[in-house]
Amino acid sequence: RLVHAAETALTHQPEYLRDALESLPYRQRAVLVLRYWSGLSEAEIAKVLGCRPGTVKSLASRALVQLRREITP
């Protein structure tokens, strides 16, 4: 399910955004896809990834910082 959601999300994005997402570590990318593409809550994402909700928050935060660096001219 997670792999399919990530593949679908990446396929339907502009190339620059897809490249930026693909550059993220797996868990950071998974958190963003599950949150913003699949609409899962932090608790649901934590359950899927087998981690704590606080870990989900920190992974999302780091991922968004990295994405901003990648896509901001």
C-alpha positions in Angstrom: 0.0 0.0 0.0 2.7 2.5 1.0 4.9 1.8 -2.1 1.9 2.1 -4.4 0.8 5.4 -2.8 4.4 6.8 -3.1 4.6 5.7 -6.8 1.2 7.2 -7.6 2.1 10.5 -5.9 5.4 10.8 -7.7 3.9 10.0 -11.1 1.4 12.8 -10.9 3.8 15.6 -9.9 5.8 18.1 -12.0 9.3 16.8 -12.7 11.1 19.2 -10.4 8.8 18.2 -7.5 9.1 14.5 -8.3 12.9 14.8 -8.4 12.9 16.6 -5.0 10.7 14.0 -3.4 12.8 11.2 -4.8 15.9 12.8 -3.2 14.4 12.4 0.3 15.2 9.4 2.5 12.5 6.7 2.3 10.9 7.5 5.7 10.8 11.2 5.1 9.2 10.7 1.7 6.8 8.1 3.1 5.6 10.6 5.8 4.9 13.3 3.3 3.1 11.0 0.9 1.0 9.5 3.7 0.2 12.9 5.1 -0.4 15.0 2.1 -1.4 12.5 -0.6 -3.2 9.8 1.5 -4.5 12.2 4.2 -3.4 10.1 7.1 -3.1 11.6 10.6 0.2 11.6 12.5 -1.0 8.8 14.6 -2.0 6.7 11.6 1.3 7.4 9.9 3.2 6.3 13.1 1.2 3.1 13.1 2.0 2.4 9.4 5.7 3.1 9.9 6.0 1.5 13.3 7.3 4.6 15.1 6.0 7.3 17.5 3.9 10.3 16.4 6.8 12.6 17.5 9.1 10.8 15.1 6.5 11.4 12.3 6.5 15.1 13.2 10.3 15.4 13.1 10.5 13.4 9.8 7.9 15.7 8.2 9.7 18.8 9.4 13.1 17.7 8.1 11.5 16.6 4.8 9.8 19.9 4.3 13.0 21.8 5.0 14.8 19.7 2.4 12.0 20.1 -0.2 12.1 23.9 0.2 15.9 23.8 -0.4 15.5 21.7 -3.5 12.6 23.6 -5.1 13.3 27.2 -4.2 15.4 29.0 -6.8 
